[in-house]
Amino acid sequence: MTATLLRTAIPLLLLAFCGVLDAAPAPLRIVLPMIHPSAQEHAHYFPKLLRLALDKTATTDGPYTLEHYPHELTSPRQQTEIKKDGVINVMWDGSNPQRERELLPVRVSLLHELNDYRVFLIRADQQERFRAVRTLDDLRQLKAGVGVNWPSADVLRRNGLPVVTSISYESLFPMLVVKRFDYLPRGAHEAWGEQELHAKEGLVLESTIFLHYRVPHYFFVSQANPRLAERIERGLKLAQKDGSWDRLFNSIPAFRRGQAEINAHKRRVFELQAAE
């Protein structure tokens, strides 16, 4: 009798165990944009920070996987894919009114003040020309190169600074080399790494000017995915509280270099009005 009961019970237990396994939720799948070659030094920070936030919430919200989309997406295409929850579902970028209307920002600034200070990549033979720039009116005689839907493009236009746009981030560097525009304004966290990558093309960092304007840098998700936004925000705040975010931030050489340049107070600072 006992043996018969065991023979009956064991299959039932196995079925119940399999049912439990089947009921376990699938890991949350996060797909990020591919990191551009010229952004390698600073851009790896953002996936690391996102992973940190998701790790902080894994015990309460469950497991996840994180991967990069294998093909390059322009900035407008990234925004389109996020909006429809398409081939990527999280991106990071500066905020502007249009982006905040179409996407769901996680309103925790990712870069402190580094994205608010802009230095210029220029051609090496133009250093003296920029050294002579003393006012915004002087700067208005020169053309800036920017991505077509970068928040910086709106800011520069609002302040009367001429811009030449490109749909592709990587194409901005050869456009500067061949004199399509005069300077490429870059965040204090970006510029030094980019200059090192493009030094052989004759690009250098302008040595006397900062542009200053407020452009918060956020993670963005689809408006149809508020639970993901809430999880990321909660994880970021936990990382802030326990100091793990600061440790990651301070481990990035480009960030330390940019912060040191801000703290040195050696550059002329041109204040710009933010875009509306």
Secondary structure, DSSP 4 states (H G I P E B T S, - for coil): -HHHHHHHHHHHHHHHHHHHHHHSPPPEEEEEPPPPGGGHHHHTHHHHHHHHHHHHTHHHH--EEEEE-SS---HHHHHHHHHTT-S-S-EEEE--HHHHHHSEEE-S-SSTTGGGEEEEEEEGGGHHHHHT--SHHHHTTS-EEEETT-HHHHHHHHTT--EEEES-TTTHHHHHHTTSSSBEEEETTTHHHHHHHTGGGTEEE-SSEEEE----EEEEE-TT-HHHHHHHHHHHHHHHHHTHHHHHHHT-HHHHHHHHHHHHT-SEEEE-PPP-
